[in-house]
Structures are given as structure tokens and as C-alpha cells.
């Protein structure tokens, strides 16, 4: 497999994880948003990944990357808290809050950041191998 294709695969992973980090940041930022333009609380957004065919190598073996298939709202139920003084409280004093667990989102953020960093390490290693191969060709 060529170094360019390796970089293409790593770049697809970096792009997918970058979007995931953006979604997680938006989820954390809206974890207390009880009213959106749609009228209800903010609903957690999740990225769904899928395999992205990227061609075949010289031996006919397929190689694949990753892409975001869709961004979908979470189906988890909203959190209800008793707060009768809140402007969005219902008749019983219950307020619906977004279905976001900030601790879970921070774990997801750490995971996405590390996955992004792993792809960066692949790009750096590929670059180092390319430079080493060029040096070998210059010596001979």
C-alpha cells in the first residue's frame, strides 16, 4: 500500500473524529438548554460512522477508511427535575432537561481526541518512513 493511501485512510479517521469532537462540544455546551427553536429541550447529537471504500491496492485488496454516515439525535429520554420556579416547568413543577450526561460526554471527548491523535501518529510515521526512504535513495 502506498504512503499516500495510508495518509488518505488516516485523514478520513481524523475528519470523522473532528466532527465527533464538534458534536460532543455542542452537547456539553447545551447540557442545560431546556428550550430550543423546536420548542423542547436540546437533544444530544451523535455521529454514526460507516466504512468508506477507498479503492484497491496493487494486489486487488480493498482498503477502507471511515466516514460519518449521519448525525442523529439520541433517542434517550430527557431528564426531568423538579424546579417549579423554572420558566419551562410544567403544571407539576417538572422541567425537562437534555438527555446529556456531562461525565459521559467528557469520556467520549477523551476517546475521540485519542483516536484523532492516533491518526496523527500514523501520518507522522508515514512521513518519517517517506523521508527515510528518500534518504536511502540519495545514498545509493
N, CA, C and O atoms as a GROMACS GRO file, in nm:
protein
  560
    1UNK      N    1   0.086  -0.117   0.000
    1UNK     CA    2   0.000   0.000   0.000
    1UNK      C    3   0.091   0.124   0.000
    1UNK      O    4   0.192   0.128   0.071
    2UNK      N    5   0.055   0.222  -0.078
    2UNK     CA    6   0.136   0.343  -0.088
    2UNK      C    7   0.117   0.431   0.035
    2UNK      O    8   0.016   0.424   0.105
    3UNK      N    9   0.218   0.514   0.058
    3UNK     CA   10   0.209   0.606   0.171
    3UNK      C   11   0.094   0.705   0.154
    3UNK      O   12   0.032   0.746   0.251
    4UNK      N   13   0.065   0.743   0.029
    4UNK     CA   14  -0.047   0.834   0.005
    4UNK      C   15  -0.179   0.773   0.050
    4UNK      O   16  -0.263   0.840   0.108
    5UNK      N   17  -0.195   0.645   0.022
    5UNK     CA   18  -0.321   0.579   0.061
    5UNK      C   19  -0.330   0.564   0.212
    5UNK      O   20  -0.438   0.576   0.270
    6UNK      N   21  -0.216   0.537   0.275
    6UNK     CA   22  -0.216   0.529   0.421
    6UNK      C   23  -0.258   0.664   0.479
    6UNK      O   24  -0.338   0.671   0.573
    7UNK      N   25  -0.204   0.771   0.423
    7UNK     CA   26  -0.240   0.904   0.470
    7UNK      C   27  -0.388   0.935   0.443
    7UNK      O   28  -0.453   1.001   0.524
    8UNK      N   29  -0.440   0.888   0.330
    8UNK     CA   30  -0.582   0.909   0.300
    8UNK      C   31  -0.670   0.840   0.404
    8UNK      O   32  -0.771   0.896   0.448
    9UNK      N   33  -0.632   0.719   0.442
    9UNK     CA   34  -0.709   0.646   0.543
    9UNK      C   35  -0.704   0.718   0.677
    9UNK      O   36  -0.806   0.736   0.743
   10UNK      N   37  -0.583   0.761   0.717
   10UNK     CA   38  -0.568   0.833   0.843
   10UNK      C   39  -0.645   0.965   0.840
   10UNK      O   40  -0.707   1.004   0.939
   11UNK      N   41  -0.641   1.033   0.725
   11UNK     CA   42  -0.714   1.160   0.713
   11UNK      C   43  -0.864   1.139   0.726
   11UNK      O   44  -0.934   1.224   0.782
   12UNK      N   45  -0.915   1.027   0.675
   12UNK     CA   46  -1.059   1.001   0.688
   12UNK      C   47  -1.095   0.982   0.835
   12UNK      O   48  -1.201   1.028   0.880
   13UNK      N   49  -1.008   0.915   0.910
   13UNK     CA   50  -1.031   0.898   1.053
   13UNK      C   51  -1.023   1.030   1.129
   13UNK      O   52  -1.101   1.054   1.220
   14UNK      N   53  -0.928   1.114   1.089
   14UNK     CA   54  -0.915   1.245   1.154
   14UNK      C   55  -1.039   1.331   1.130
   14UNK      O   56  -1.088   1.397   1.221
   15UNK      N   57  -1.089   1.330   1.008
   15UNK     CA   58  -1.208   1.410   0.975
   15UNK      C   59  -1.329   1.361   1.053
   15UNK      O   60  -1.408   1.441   1.103
   16UNK      N   61  -1.345   1.229   1.063
   16UNK     CA   62  -1.459   1.173   1.137
   16UNK      C   63  -1.451   1.209   1.285
   16UNK      O   64  -1.551   1.247   1.346
   17UNK      N   65  -1.332   1.197   1.343
   17UNK     CA   66  -1.317   1.228   1.485
   17UNK      C   67  -1.330   1.378   1.512
   17UNK      O   68  -1.379   1.418   1.618
   18UNK      N   69  -1.287   1.461   1.417
   18UNK     CA   70  -1.303   1.606   1.434
   18UNK      C   71  -1.451   1.642   1.443
   18UNK      O   72  -1.490   1.721   1.529
   19UNK      N   73  -1.534   1.583   1.355
   19UNK     CA   74  -1.677   1.610   1.361
   19UNK      C   75  -1.735   1.558   1.493
   19UNK      O   76  -1.820   1.623   1.553
   20UNK      N   77  -1.688   1.442   1.536
   20UNK     CA   78  -1.736   1.386   1.661
   20UNK      C   79  -1.704   1.480   1.778
   20UNK      O   80  -1.788   1.501   1.866
   21UNK      N   81  -1.583   1.535   1.779
   21UNK     CA   82  -1.545   1.630   1.885
   21UNK      C   83  -1.635   1.753   1.881
   21UNK      O   84  -1.676   1.803   1.986
   22UNK      N   85  -1.666   1.802   1.762
   22UNK     CA   86  -1.754   1.918   1.749
   22UNK      C   87  -1.893   1.888   1.806
   22UNK      O   88  -1.952   1.971   1.874
   23UNK      N   89  -1.945   1.769   1.777
   23UNK     CA   90  -2.077   1.731   1.829
   23UNK      C   91  -2.075   1.720   1.981
   23UNK      O   92  -2.168   1.765   2.049
   24UNK      N   93  -1.969   1.661   2.034
   24UNK     CA   94  -1.957   1.647   2.179
   24UNK      C   95  -1.950   1.784   2.245
   24UNK      O   96  -2.013   1.807   2.348
   25UNK      N   97  -1.873   1.875   2.185
   25UNK     CA   98  -1.864   2.011   2.240
   25UNK      C   99  -2.000   2.079   2.240
   25UNK      O  100  -2.036   2.147   2.336
   26UNK      N  101  -2.076   2.062   2.132
   26UNK     CA  102  -2.210   2.120   2.126
   26UNK      C  103  -2.301   2.056   2.230
   26UNK      O  104  -2.383   2.125   2.292
   27UNK      N  105  -2.288   1.926   2.251
   27UNK     CA  106  -2.369   1.858   2.353
   27UNK      C  107  -2.339   1.914   2.492
   27UNK      O  108  -2.431   1.943   2.569
   28UNK      N  109  -2.212   1.929   2.523
   28UNK     CA  110  -2.174   1.981   2.655
   28UNK      C  111  -2.223   2.126   2.670
   28UNK      O  112  -2.274   2.163   2.776
   29UNK      N  113  -2.206   2.205   2.566
   29UNK     CA  114  -2.249   2.345   2.572
   29UNK      C  115  -2.399   2.359   2.592
   29UNK      O  116  -2.445   2.456   2.651
   30UNK      N  117  -2.475   2.262   2.543
   30UNK     CA  118  -2.622   2.269   2.552
   30UNK      C  119  -2.680   2.177   2.658
   30UNK      O  120  -2.800   2.148   2.656
   31UNK      N  121  -2.598   2.131   2.751
   31UNK     CA  122  -2.646   2.035   2.850
   31UNK      C  123  -2.751   2.091   2.946
   31UNK      O  124  -2.816   2.014   3.017
   32UNK      N  125  -2.768   2.223   2.949
   32UNK     CA  126  -2.870   2.286   3.035
   32UNK      C  127  -2.976   2.358   2.953
   32UNK      O  128  -3.059   2.430   3.009
   33UNK      N  129  -2.976   2.340   2.821
   33UNK     CA  130  -3.071   2.410   2.734
   33UNK      C  131  -3.207   2.341   2.740
   33UNK      O  132  -3.223   2.230   2.689
   34UNK      N  133  -3.304   2.407   2.802
   34UNK     CA  134  -3.436   2.347   2.819
   34UNK      C  135  -3.534   2.389   2.710
   34UNK      O  136  -3.644   2.333   2.701
   35UNK      N  137  -3.496   2.486   2.628
   35UNK     CA  138  -3.587   2.530   2.522
   35UNK      C  139  -3.506   2.563   2.396
   35UNK      O  140  -3.417   2.647   2.399
   36UNK      N  141  -3.540   2.496   2.287
   36UNK     CA  142  -3.476   2.520   2.158
   36UNK      C  143  -3.577   2.584   2.064
   36UNK      O  144  -3.692   2.608   2.101
   37UNK      N  145  -3.535   2.611   1.943
   37UNK     CA  146  -3.625   2.667   1.842
   37UNK      C  147  -3.740   2.571   1.812
   37UNK      O  148  -3.849   2.614   1.772
   38UNK      N  149  -3.716   2.441   1.831
   38UNK     CA  150  -3.821   2.340   1.808
   38UNK      C  151  -3.920   2.332   1.924
   38UNK      O  152  -4.024   2.267   1.913
   39UNK      N  153  -3.889   2.398   2.035
   39UNK     CA  154  -3.982   2.404   2.146
   39UNK      C  155  -3.950   2.317   2.264
   39UNK      O  156  -4.002   2.342   2.373
   40UNK      N  157  -3.867   2.216   2.248
   40UNK     CA  158  -3.835   2.128   2.360
   40UNK      C  159  -3.690   2.144   2.401
   40UNK      O  160  -3.620   2.232   2.352
   41UNK      N  161  -3.647   2.060   2.493
   41UNK     CA  162  -3.507   2.065   2.536
   41UNK      C  163  -3.414   2.022   2.422
   41UNK      O  164  -3.456   1.955   2.327
   42UNK      N  165  -3.288   2.062   2.433
   42UNK     CA  166  -3.186   2.019   2.336
   42UNK      C  167  -3.176   1.868   2.341
   42UNK      O  168  -3.180   1.808   2.449
   43UNK      N  169  -3.161   1.806   2.227
   43UNK     CA  170  -3.145   1.661   2.219
   43UNK      C  171  -3.002   1.631   2.178
   43UNK      O  172  -2.951   1.684   2.080
   44UNK      N  173  -2.938   1.544   2.255
   44UNK     CA  174  -2.799   1.504   2.229
   44UNK      C  175  -2.783   1.458   2.084
   44UNK      O  176  -2.867   1.386   2.030
   45UNK      N  177  -2.673   1.501   2.021
   45UNK     CA  178  -2.642   1.463   1.883
   45UNK      C  179  -2.529   1.360   1.884
   45UNK      O  180  -2.433   1.372   1.959
   46UNK      N  181  -2.542   1.259   1.799
   46UNK     CA  182  -2.443   1.152   1.791
   46UNK      C  183  -2.401   1.130   1.646
   46UNK      O  184  -2.483   1.140   1.555
   47UNK      N  185  -2.274   1.100   1.628
   47UNK     CA  186  -2.222   1.068   1.495
   47UNK      C  187  -2.230   0.917   1.475
   47UNK      O  188  -2.198   0.839   1.564
   48UNK      N  189  -2.272   0.877   1.356
   48UNK     CA  190  -2.275   0.736   1.320
   48UNK      C  191  -2.171   0.718   1.210
   48UNK      O  192  -2.179   0.780   1.104
   49UNK      N  193  -2.073   0.631   1.236
   49UNK     CA  194  -1.966   0.606   1.139
   49UNK      C  195  -2.001   0.488   1.051
   49UNK      O  196  -2.078   0.400   1.089
   50UNK      N  197  -1.940   0.487   0.932
   50UNK     CA  198  -1.950   0.370   0.846
   50UNK      C  199  -1.820   0.356   0.768
   50UNK      O  200  -1.741   0.450   0.758
   51UNK      N  201  -1.801   0.237   0.715
   51UNK     CA  202  -1.683   0.208   0.634
   51UNK      C  203  -1.693   0.285   0.503
   51UNK      O  204  -1.799   0.293   0.442
   52UNK      N  205  -1.580   0.341   0.462
   52UNK     CA  206  -1.575   0.415   0.337
   52UNK      C  207  -1.476   0.347   0.243
   52UNK      O  208  -1.355   0.355   0.265
   53UNK      N  209  -1.525   0.279   0.138
   53UNK     CA  210  -1.434   0.216   0.043
   53UNK      C  211  -1.346   0.322  -0.023
   53UNK      O  212  -1.395   0.427  -0.066
   54UNK      N  213  -1.216   0.294  -0.031
   54UNK     CA  214  -1.123   0.392  -0.087
   54UNK      C  215  -1.039   0.335  -0.202
   54UNK      O  216  -0.938   0.394  -0.240
   55UNK      N  217  -1.081   0.222  -0.255
   55UNK     CA  218  -1.009   0.166  -0.369
   55UNK      C  219  -0.944   0.033  -0.335
   55UNK      O  220  -0.976  -0.031  -0.235
   56UNK      N  221  -0.850  -0.006  -0.421
   56UNK     CA  222  -0.779  -0.133  -0.405
   56UNK      C  223  -0.630  -0.109  -0.421
   56UNK      O  224  -0.587  -0.017  -0.491
   57UNK      N  225  -0.552  -0.195  -0.355
   57UNK     CA  226  -0.408  -0.184  -0.372
   57UNK      C  227  -0.364  -0.260  -0.497
   57UNK      O  228  -0.449  -0.310  -0.571
   58UNK      N  229  -0.235  -0.270  -0.521
   58UNK     CA  230  -0.183  -0.334  -0.642
   58UNK      C  231  -0.218  -0.482  -0.648
   58UNK      O  232  -0.222  -0.539  -0.757
   59UNK      N  233  -0.243  -0.544  -0.535
   59UNK     CA  234  -0.279  -0.686  -0.529
   59UNK      C  235  -0.429  -0.709  -0.536
   59UNK      O  236  -0.475  -0.822  -0.524
   60UNK      N  237  -0.506  -0.604  -0.554
   60UNK     CA  238  -0.651  -0.616  -0.562
   60UNK      C  239  -0.720  -0.619  -0.426
   60UNK      O  240  -0.841  -0.640  -0.419
   61UNK      N  241  -0.644  -0.597  -0.320
   61UNK     CA  242  -0.703  -0.597  -0.186
   61UNK      C  243  -0.769  -0.462  -0.160
   61UNK      O  244  -0.708  -0.357  -0.184
   62UNK      N  245  -0.893  -0.463  -0.113
   62UNK     CA  246  -0.960  -0.335  -0.087
   62UNK      C  247  -0.899  -0.266   0.035
   62UNK      O  248  -0.852  -0.332   0.128
   63UNK      N  249  -0.902  -0.136   0.034
   63UNK     CA  250  -0.866  -0.063   0.155
   63UNK      C  251  -0.979   0.035   0.183
   63UNK      O  252  -1.042   0.089   0.092
   64UNK      N  253  -1.000   0.056   0.311
   64UNK     CA  254  -1.116   0.134   0.353
   64UNK      C  255  -1.075   0.239   0.456
   64UNK      O  256  -0.976   0.224   0.528
   65UNK      N  257  -1.153   0.343   0.461
   65UNK     CA  258  -1.140   0.446   0.563
   65UNK      C  259  -1.270   0.451   0.641
   65UNK      O  260  -1.344   0.353   0.649
   66UNK      N  261  -1.295   0.565   0.698
   66UNK     CA  262  -1.417   0.583   0.776
   66UNK      C  263  -1.480   0.715   0.736
   66UNK      O  264  -1.412   0.809   0.695
   67UNK      N  265  -1.610   0.721   0.746
   67UNK     CA  266  -1.680   0.847   0.722
   67UNK      C  267  -1.801   0.853   0.814
   67UNK      O  268  -1.848   0.751   0.865
   68UNK      N  269  -1.850   0.973   0.833
   68UNK     CA  270  -1.970   0.991   0.913
   68UNK      C  271  -2.089   0.966   0.822
   68UNK      O  272  -2.111   1.038   0.725
   69UNK      N  273  -2.165   0.862   0.854
   69UNK     CA  274  -2.283   0.827   0.774
   69UNK      C  275  -2.396   0.925   0.800
   69UNK      O  276  -2.468   0.966   0.709
   70UNK      N  277  -2.409   0.963   0.926
   70UNK     CA  278  -2.515   1.057   0.962
   70UNK      C  279  -2.490   1.113   1.101
   70UNK      O  280  -2.417   1.055   1.182
   71UNK      N  281  -2.551   1.225   1.127
   71UNK     CA  282  -2.556   1.282   1.262
   71UNK      C  283  -2.701   1.268   1.303
   71UNK      O  284  -2.791   1.322   1.238
   72UNK      N  285  -2.722   1.197   1.412
   72UNK     CA  286  -2.861   1.172   1.453
   72UNK      C  287  -2.883   1.214   1.598
   72UNK      O  288  -2.790   1.212   1.679
   73UNK      N  289  -3.004   1.252   1.628
   73UNK     CA  290  -3.035   1.284   1.768
   73UNK      C  291  -3.048   1.155   1.849
   73UNK      O  292  -3.095   1.053   1.799
   74UNK      N  293  -3.008   1.163   1.972
   74UNK     CA  294  -3.018   1.048   2.062
   74UNK      C  295  -3.164   1.020   2.094
   74UNK      O  296  -3.245   1.112   2.104
   75UNK      N  297  -3.197   0.894   2.110
   75UNK     CA  298  -3.333   0.855   2.148
   75UNK      C  299  -3.349   0.838   2.299
   75UNK      O  300  -3.456   0.801   2.346
   76UNK      N  301  -3.243   0.866   2.374
   76UNK     CA  302  -3.252   0.855   2.519
   76UNK      C  303  -3.357   0.952   2.572
   76UNK      O  304  -3.373   1.061   2.517
   77UNK      N  305  -3.428   0.915   2.678
   77UNK     CA  306  -3.531   1.005   2.731
   77UNK      C  307  -3.468   1.130   2.795
   77UNK      O  308  -3.354   1.126   2.842
   78UNK      N  309  -3.544   1.238   2.796
   78UNK     CA  310  -3.499   1.360   2.861
   78UNK      C  311  -3.494   1.337   3.012
   78UNK      O  312  -3.562   1.249   3.065
   79UNK      N  313  -3.413   1.417   3.079
   79UNK     CA  314  -3.405   1.411   3.224
   79UNK      C  315  -3.508   1.508   3.282
   79UNK      O  316  -3.522   1.620   3.234
   80UNK      N  317  -3.579   1.465   3.383
   80UNK     CA  318  -3.679   1.552   3.448
   80UNK      C  319  -3.631   1.588   3.587
   80UNK      O  320  -3.586   1.502   3.663
   81UNK      N  321  -3.642   1.717   3.619
   81UNK     CA  322  -3.604   1.766   3.752
   81UNK      C  323  -3.716   1.854   3.805
   81UNK      O  324  -3.782   1.926   3.730
   82UNK      N  325  -3.736   1.846   3.935
   82UNK     CA  326  -3.838   1.929   3.999
   82UNK      C  327  -3.779   2.068   4.021
   82UNK      O  328  -3.683   2.084   4.096
   83UNK      N  329  -3.838   2.167   3.955
   83UNK     CA  330  -3.793   2.306   3.968
   83UNK      C  331  -3.913   2.396   3.934
   83UNK      O  332  -3.920   2.450   3.824
   84UNK      N  333  -4.007   2.411   4.028
   84UNK     CA  334  -4.131   2.484   3.998
   84UNK      C  335  -4.110   2.631   3.960
   84UNK      O  336  -4.198   2.690   3.899
   85UNK      N  337  -3.996   2.690   3.993
   85UNK     CA  338  -3.972   2.830   3.960
   85UNK      C  339  -3.911   2.850   3.821
   85UNK      O  340  -3.893   2.963   3.777
   86UNK      N  341  -3.880   2.742   3.754
   86UNK     CA  342  -3.818   2.750   3.621
   86UNK      C  343  -3.923   2.790   3.518
   86UNK      O  344  -4.036   2.742   3.526
   87UNK      N  345  -3.889   2.878   3.422
   87UNK     CA  346  -3.988   2.921   3.322
   87UNK      C  347  -4.041   2.807   3.234
   87UNK      O  348  -4.148   2.820   3.176
   88UNK      N  349  -3.967   2.697   3.224
   88UNK     CA  350  -4.011   2.585   3.141
   88UNK      C  351  -4.074   2.472   3.222
   88UNK      O  352  -4.093   2.362   3.171
   89UNK      N  353  -4.107   2.499   3.348
   89UNK     CA  354  -4.168   2.396   3.433
   89UNK      C  355  -4.312   2.369   3.388
   89UNK      O  356  -4.383   2.460   3.345
   90UNK      N  357  -4.352   2.243   3.398
   90UNK     CA  358  -4.490   2.208   3.363
   90UNK      C  359  -4.579   2.232   3.486
   90UNK      O  360  -4.534   2.288   3.585
   91UNK      N  361  -4.703   2.190   3.478
   91UNK     CA  362  -4.801   2.215   3.585
   91UNK      C  363  -4.759   2.152   3.718
   91UNK      O  364  -4.794   2.203   3.824
   92UNK      N  365  -4.684   2.042   3.713
   92UNK     CA  366  -4.638   1.976   3.835
   92UNK      C  367  -4.502   2.027   3.883
   92UNK      O  368  -4.450   1.978   3.982
   93UNK      N  369  -4.446   2.125   3.814
   93UNK     CA  370  -4.316   2.182   3.853
   93UNK      C  371  -4.196   2.108   3.798
   93UNK      O  372  -4.083   2.133   3.838
   94UNK      N  373  -4.220   2.016   3.706
   94UNK     CA  374  -4.112   1.937   3.647
   94UNK      C  375  -4.059   2.006   3.521
   94UNK      O  376  -4.135   2.057   3.439
   95UNK      N  377  -3.927   2.006   3.508
   95UNK     CA  378  -3.860   2.065   3.392
   95UNK      C  379  -3.786   1.954   3.319
   95UNK      O  380  -3.715   1.874   3.381
   96UNK      N  381  -3.803   1.949   3.188
   96UNK     CA  382  -3.730   1.851   3.108
   96UNK      C  383  -3.597   1.912   3.065
   96UNK      O  384  -3.592   2.019   3.005
   97UNK      N  385  -3.489   1.840   3.097
   97UNK     CA  386  -3.353   1.881   3.060
   97UNK      C  387  -3.300   1.789   2.950
   97UNK      O  388  -3.351   1.678   2.933
   98UNK      N  389  -3.200   1.833   2.878
   98UNK     CA  390  -3.144   1.750   2.771
   98UNK      C  391  -3.097   1.614   2.822
   98UNK      O  392  -3.063   1.597   2.939
   99UNK      N  393  -3.098   1.520   2.731
   99UNK     CA  394  -3.057   1.383   2.763
   99UNK      C  395  -2.905   1.369   2.754
   99UNK      O  396  -2.854   1.280   2.686
  100UNK      N  397  -2.835   1.458   2.823
  100UNK     CA  398  -2.689   1.464   2.815
  100UNK      C  399  -2.630   1.442   2.954
  100UNK      O  400  -2.668   1.509   3.050
  101UNK      N  401  -2.538   1.348   2.962
  101UNK     CA  402  -2.461   1.324   3.084
  101UNK      C  403  -2.323   1.385   3.062
  101UNK      O  404  -2.244   1.330   2.986
  102UNK      N  405  -2.291   1.497   3.127
  102UNK     CA  406  -2.162   1.563   3.103
  102UNK      C  407  -2.041   1.473   3.127
  102UNK      O  408  -1.940   1.485   3.057
  103UNK      N  409  -2.050   1.384   3.224
  103UNK     CA  410  -1.938   1.292   3.251
  103UNK      C  411  -1.918   1.197   3.132
  103UNK      O  412  -1.806   1.174   3.088
  104UNK      N  413  -2.027   1.143   3.082
  104UNK     CA  414  -2.020   1.055   2.966
  104UNK      C  415  -1.965   1.130   2.844
  104UNK      O  416  -1.885   1.076   2.768
  105UNK      N  417  -2.006   1.254   2.828
  105UNK     CA  418  -1.958   1.334   2.716
  105UNK      C  419  -1.808   1.361   2.728
  105UNK      O  420  -1.737   1.362   2.628
  106UNK      N  421  -1.759   1.382   2.849
  106UNK     CA  422  -1.615   1.404   2.868
  106UNK      C  423  -1.536   1.277   2.837
  106UNK      O  424  -1.426   1.284   2.782
  107UNK      N  425  -1.592   1.162   2.872
  107UNK     CA  426  -1.527   1.035   2.836
  107UNK      C  427  -1.526   1.020   2.684
  107UNK      O  428  -1.424   0.981   2.627
  108UNK      N  429  -1.638   1.051   2.620
  108UNK     CA  430  -1.644   1.044   2.473
  108UNK      C  431  -1.545   1.141   2.410
  108UNK      O  432  -1.484   1.110   2.308
  109UNK      N  433  -1.530   1.260   2.469
  109UNK     CA  434  -1.437   1.359   2.418
  109UNK      C  435  -1.293   1.308   2.428
  109UNK      O  436  -1.214   1.327   2.336
  110UNK      N  437  -1.260   1.247   2.538
  110UNK     CA  438  -1.126   1.190   2.556
  110UNK      C  439  -1.101   1.080   2.453
  110UNK      O  440  -0.994   1.074   2.392
  111UNK      N  441  -1.200   0.994   2.433
  111UNK     CA  442  -1.187   0.885   2.336
  111UNK      C  443  -1.169   0.941   2.194
  111UNK      O  444  -1.082   0.894   2.120
  112UNK      N  445  -1.248   1.039   2.157
  112UNK     CA  446  -1.238   1.097   2.022
  112UNK      C  447  -1.104   1.168   2.003
  112UNK      O  448  -1.044   1.160   1.896
  113UNK      N  449  -1.057   1.237   2.105
  113UNK     CA  450  -0.929   1.306   2.098
  113UNK      C  451  -0.815   1.207   2.080
  113UNK      O  452  -0.722   1.231   2.002
  114UNK      N  453  -0.821   1.098   2.152
  114UNK     CA  454  -0.715   0.996   2.140
  114UNK      C  455  -0.720   0.926   2.005
  114UNK      O  456  -0.616   0.892   1.949
  115UNK      N  457  -0.838   0.904   1.953
  115UNK     CA  458  -0.849   0.844   1.820
  115UNK      C  459  -0.793   0.940   1.714
  115UNK      O  460  -0.726   0.897   1.620
  116UNK      N  461  -0.820   1.068   1.730
  116UNK     CA  462  -0.765   1.168   1.639
  116UNK      C  463  -0.612   1.167   1.649
  116UNK      O  464  -0.544   1.166   1.547
  117UNK      N  465  -0.560   1.167   1.771
  117UNK     CA  466  -0.415   1.165   1.792
  117UNK      C  467  -0.351   1.040   1.733
  117UNK      O  468  -0.239   1.046   1.682
  118UNK      N  469  -0.419   0.927   1.740
  118UNK     CA  470  -0.365   0.804   1.682
  118UNK      C  471  -0.352   0.818   1.531
  118UNK      O  472  -0.254   0.772   1.473
  119UNK      N  473  -0.448   0.880   1.468
  119UNK     CA  474  -0.440   0.903   1.324
  119UNK      C  475  -0.330   1.002   1.289
  119UNK      O  476  -0.264   0.987   1.186
  120UNK      N  477  -0.309   1.103   1.372
  120UNK     CA  478  -0.198   1.197   1.352
  120UNK      C  479  -0.066   1.121   1.362
  120UNK      O  480   0.027   1.148   1.285
  121UNK      N  481  -0.056   1.028   1.457
  121UNK     CA  482   0.067   0.949   1.472
  121UNK      C  483   0.093   0.866   1.346
  121UNK      O  484   0.208   0.849   1.306
  122UNK      N  485  -0.012   0.814   1.284
  122UNK     CA  486   0.005   0.739   1.159
  122UNK      C  487   0.061   0.830   1.050
  122UNK      O  488   0.152   0.791   0.977
  123UNK      N  489   0.006   0.950   1.038
  123UNK     CA  490   0.054   1.045   0.936
  123UNK      C  491   0.200   1.080   0.963
  123UNK      O  492   0.280   1.085   0.869
  124UNK      N  493   0.236   1.103   1.087
  124UNK     CA  494   0.376   1.136   1.121
  124UNK      C  495   0.468   1.019   1.091
  124UNK      O  496   0.577   1.038   1.036
  125UNK      N  497   0.426   0.898   1.126
  125UNK     CA  498   0.509   0.780   1.099
  125UNK      C  499   0.527   0.760   0.949
  125UNK      O  500   0.636   0.725   0.903
  126UNK      N  501   0.421   0.780   0.874
  126UNK     CA  502   0.429   0.766   0.729
  126UNK      C  503   0.525   0.869   0.671
  126UNK      O  504   0.604   0.838   0.582
  127UNK      N  505   0.517   0.990   0.722
  127UNK     CA  506   0.609   1.096   0.676
  127UNK      C  507   0.753   1.059   0.708
  127UNK      O  508   0.841   1.076   0.624
  128UNK      N  509   0.778   1.008   0.829
  128UNK     CA  510   0.914   0.968   0.868
  128UNK      C  511   0.965   0.856   0.778
  128UNK      O  512   1.081   0.857   0.737
  129UNK      N  513   0.878   0.759   0.746
  129UNK     CA  514   0.919   0.649   0.657
  129UNK      C  515   0.949   0.701   0.517
  129UNK      O  516   1.044   0.656   0.452
  130UNK      N  517   0.869   0.795   0.471
  130UNK     CA  518   0.892   0.854   0.338
  130UNK      C  519   1.026   0.926   0.334
  130UNK      O  520   1.102   0.909   0.239
  131UNK      N  521   1.055   1.004   0.436
  131UNK     CA  522   1.183   1.075   0.442
  131UNK      C  523   1.300   0.979   0.452
  131UNK      O  524   1.405   1.002   0.391
  132UNK      N  525   1.284   0.870   0.529
  132UNK     CA  526   1.390   0.770   0.540
  132UNK      C  527   1.414   0.702   0.406
  132UNK      O  528   1.528   0.678   0.368
  133UNK      N  529   1.307   0.670   0.336
  133UNK     CA  530   1.321   0.607   0.204
  133UNK      C  531   1.391   0.702   0.106
  133UNK      O  532   1.474   0.659   0.027
  134UNK      N  533   1.358   0.830   0.111
  134UNK     CA  534   1.426   0.928   0.025
  134UNK      C  535   1.573   0.938   0.057
  134UNK      O  536   1.656   0.949  -0.033
  135UNK      N  537   1.607   0.934   0.186
  135UNK     CA  538   1.747   0.938   0.227
  135UNK      C  539   1.822   0.816   0.175
  135UNK      O  540   1.936   0.828   0.129
  136UNK      N  541   1.760   0.700   0.184
  136UNK     CA  542   1.824   0.578   0.134
  136UNK      C  543   1.848   0.585  -0.017
  136UNK      O  544   1.952   0.541  -0.066
  137UNK      N  545   1.753   0.640  -0.088
  137UNK     CA  546   1.768   0.652  -0.232
  137UNK      C  547   1.878   0.751  -0.269
  137UNK      O  548   1.946   0.732  -0.370
  138UNK      N  549   1.897   0.855  -0.189
  138UNK     CA  550   2.003   0.953  -0.215
  138UNK      C  551   2.141   0.895  -0.191
  138UNK      O  552   2.236   0.926  -0.262
  139UNK      N  553   2.151   0.810  -0.089
  139UNK     CA  554   2.281   0.750  -0.054
  139UNK      C  555   2.327   0.654  -0.164
  139UNK      O  556   2.445   0.650  -0.198
  140UNK      N  557   2.234   0.579  -0.217
  140UNK     CA  558   2.271   0.479  -0.319
  140UNK      C  559   2.276   0.546  -0.449
  140UNK      O  560   2.306   0.482  -0.550
   0.00000   0.00000   0.00000
